[in-house]
Structure formats: C-alpha cells, structure tokens
Amino acid sequence: MAIRTIPVALPDELRCYVERKVKAGRYLDVSEVVSEALRQMETAELSTELEQFQSALTGGHNRAETESEIRRVERSVKAGRGE
C-alpha cells in the first residue's frame, strides 16, 4: 500500500487529543493516530452497512434489496479489505 502525505487541519481540541495520544506512547506519531481513527471510522461504516444488508436479507423491511444495493455493499466490503 502506497503512503502519501496530506495536510490535515485540526481544531485545537482535536490537535491536543492527538498530541496526548502520541505523548502517552500509544502511537509513534500523529499519522498513526489519524490512520487508526480513519480505520475505526471505516470499520464502523462497513459494520453498519453489513447490519443493514443482513437485516434486509432476513426480512428487516418490506422490500427486497435491489441489485444496485447489493453491488454497493459488495464494493464497500471489498474496499474495506483493500481489494
């Protein structure tokens, strides 16, 4: 996986939070903190989509999933795996 540097602007509260995490030794640098936060955010989104998909498959609502919805979820899952 290629790593690319991008500038990120944070409000003071978040900047301080990130700096505390690094200072506490849990992360080596700011990039690690931001990367971990984004991974957790992606995992949560994928989990929500998977739950919605499973609910739909088990009759969680009154309509069938469309092919486009199924493909969208499949793409999201693959993207989350880095495929």
HELIX and SHEET records of a PDB file:
HELIX    1   1 ASP A   12  LYS A   23  1                                  12    
HELIX    2   2 VAL A   30  LEU A   57  1                                  28    
HELIX    3   3 GLU A   67  ARG A   81  1                                  15    
END                                                                             
